[in-house]
C-alpha cells in the first residue's frame, strides 16, 4: 500500500502527523538537513517498526528531536556551561549533542555510556509537529540502512514508500548535509560526524578543544 503524502504547509498536516505519532504510528518529517522517520520514544512497538522500515541494526540508537532548545535540559542528567553555550548559540540548528540522559529518557533509545542524542531542528514545520505530540519523539534519517539520507521527496518515496504511515514533505529544498554530531560525554568532547556545523564554531562556544573522532 502506498504511503499517504502531504505537504507541511497544508492545513492540518502538522496536526495529522502529531496525532499519528501520539497514537504510536510513525511519520516522515522534514528537518533543515534531511528527512527523518519519527516515532514516540516511549513506544517500543513504534520504535521496532522504525527499525524494520529502515532495516536498521537494533544496537544503533535513535536521537530525540525536540521542539524547543529549553527542553534539552530536561533530557540531560546535567549540562556544563559549555554545553549551555552550544545550546544557546547553535540550537535550533543542524547539531546533535550526545549527553548523559536524565531519568525522563527511555533507556531503549540510549547508547552505551549511557548517552542520548538530542537535536532541535531549525525547520519550523518539524518543530510544529514535535510541539503537538505531547511525548518525547525520536527520529532517524528516512533511508534504508546504509543508503544516503534523503533530502528530496522523490528520494524519500523511493526509500520508504509503503513502510511508513505518513510522509510530510517540504516543497522547498532541504540543506542536504547531515547534522554535526558532538559527543559531550567523552573527555575531551569528540565529533562523531562532521556535518553542517564547523569544528571551529563548536570549539569557540564550548571554550575547549575537541578531540579526534
C-alpha positions in Angstrom: 0.0 0.0 0.0 1.3 3.4 -0.9 2.1 5.8 1.9 0.0 9.0 2.2 1.9 12.1 1.3 1.1 15.6 2.5 2.9 19.0 2.2 3.9 20.5 5.5 2.1 23.7 4.6 -1.2 22.0 4.0 -3.9 22.8 6.6 -3.9 20.2 9.3 -0.7 18.5 8.1 1.3 19.1 11.3 -1.7 18.1 13.5 -2.2 14.9 11.5 1.4 13.9 11.8 1.4 14.7 15.5 -1.8 12.7 16.1 -0.3 9.8 14.3 2.9 9.9 16.4 0.9 10.3 19.6 -1.1 7.1 18.7 2.0 5.0 18.1 2.4 5.4 14.4 5.4 6.8 12.5 5.7 9.7 10.1 8.5 11.1 7.9 9.0 14.8 8.6 11.4 17.3 7.1 14.2 18.9 9.0 16.5 21.6 7.8 19.1 18.9 6.8 17.4 15.7 5.6 14.1 13.9 6.1 13.6 11.7 9.1 11.3 8.9 10.3 9.8 9.9 13.6 8.1 7.9 16.4 7.3 8.1 20.1 10.4 7.5 22.2 8.4 5.6 24.8 6.6 3.2 22.5 8.5 0.0 22.0 6.3 -1.2 19.1 6.6 2.1 17.3 10.4 2.0 17.7 10.5 -1.5 16.4 8.6 -0.5 13.3 11.1 2.2 12.5 14.0 -0.3 12.8 12.0 -2.6 10.4 11.3 0.2 7.9 15.0 1.1 7.7 16.5 -2.3 8.1 18.5 -0.6 10.9 20.6 -2.7 13.4 18.9 -2.7 16.8 22.1 -1.7 18.5 22.1 1.7 16.8 20.2 4.2 19.0 17.9 6.9 17.7 18.1 10.6 18.7 15.5 12.7 20.4 14.1 15.5 18.4 12.7 18.4 20.4 10.6 21.4 19.5 12.4 23.9 21.7 16.0 24.3 22.9 14.8 24.8 26.5 13.6 21.2 26.5 17.2 19.9 26.3 17.9 20.4 30.0 15.1 18.1 30.9 16.6 15.3 28.8 20.1 15.6 30.3 21.4 14.5 33.7 23.4 17.7 33.8 24.6 20.4 31.4 28.0 22.0 31.6 28.4 25.7 31.0 30.0 24.9 27.6 27.0 22.7 26.7 24.7 25.6 27.6 26.6 27.9 25.3 26.3 25.4 22.5 22.6 25.1 23.1 22.1 28.9 23.2 24.3 29.6 20.3 23.5 26.8 17.8 20.1 25.4 18.6 17.7 25.2 16.8 20.1 24.1 14.1 21.9 21.2 12.5 23.7 19.9 15.6 23.1 16.8 17.6 24.5 16.6 21.1 25.2 13.3 22.9 24.5 13.8 26.6 24.1 11.7 29.7 20.3 11.0 29.9 18.0 12.1 32.6 15.5 9.7 34.1 12.9 11.1 31.8 14.6 9.5 28.8 13.6 5.9 27.9 16.6 3.5 28.2 15.7 1.9 24.9 16.8 4.9 22.9 20.1 5.4 24.7 23.5 4.2 23.5 26.5 3.0 25.5 27.8 5.3 28.2 24.8 5.8 28.6 24.3 8.6 26.1 21.2 10.1 24.4 21.3 12.0 21.2 19.4 15.3 21.3 18.5 17.5 18.4 16.4 20.7 18.0 15.8 21.0 14.2 15.7 24.5 12.7 12.8 23.5 10.4 9.7 25.3 11.7 7.4 22.6 10.2 9.3 19.8 12.1 9.1 21.8 15.4 5.4 22.4 14.8 4.8 18.7 14.6 7.0 17.9 17.6 5.4 20.6 19.8 2.0 19.0 19.2 2.8 15.4 20.1 3.0 15.7 23.9 5.6 13.0 24.3 9.3 12.6 23.6 9.9 11.8 19.9 12.9 10.2 18.2 13.8 10.4 14.6 16.3 8.8 12.2 17.1 9.6 8.6 14.4 8.3 6.2 16.5 5.9 4.2 17.2 2.2 4.1 20.2 1.4 6.3 23.5 2.0 4.5 22.0 4.2 1.9 22.3 8.1 1.6 19.9 10.1 3.7 17.2 11.7 1.6 16.9 15.4 1.0 14.1 15.3 -1.6 10.6 13.9 -1.6 11.3 11.6 -4.5 14.2 10.1 -2.6 12.0 9.6 0.5 9.3 7.8 -1.6 11.9 5.6 -3.2 13.3 4.6 0.2 10.3 4.1 2.5 7.1 4.2 0.5 4.8 1.6 1.9 7.0 1.2 5.0 5.8 4.2 7.0 2.4 5.6 7.9 2.7 9.2 6.5 5.2 11.3 4.6 5.2 15.0 5.3 7.3 16.9 2.8 8.5 20.5 2.3 8.3 21.7 -1.4 11.4 23.8 -0.6 14.8 22.2 -0.9 16.5 21.0 2.3 20.1 21.6 3.2 21.1 18.0 2.2 24.0 18.0 4.6 23.7 15.9 7.8 23.8 17.5 11.2 27.1 17.5 13.1 27.2 15.0 16.0 29.1 16.1 19.1 29.7 13.7 22.0 29.8 15.7 25.2 30.1 12.7 27.4 33.5 11.9 26.1 36.5 13.6 27.6 37.6 15.6 25.7 34.4 16.0 23.6 34.5 14.3 20.2 32.9 15.0 16.9 31.4 11.7 15.8 30.1 13.0 12.5 31.2 16.2 10.8 28.2 17.9 9.3 26.8 21.4 8.8 28.3 22.9 11.9 32.0 23.5 11.8 34.5 22.4 14.4 35.7 25.9 14.9 32.3 27.1 15.8 31.9 24.3 18.3 35.2 24.9 20.0 34.5 28.7 20.2 31.3 28.2 22.1 32.4 25.2 24.1 35.5 27.0 25.2 37.6 23.9 24.7 39.4 21.9 22.1 37.5 18.9 20.6 39.3 15.6 20.4 39.6 13.5 17.3 36.7 11.2 16.4 
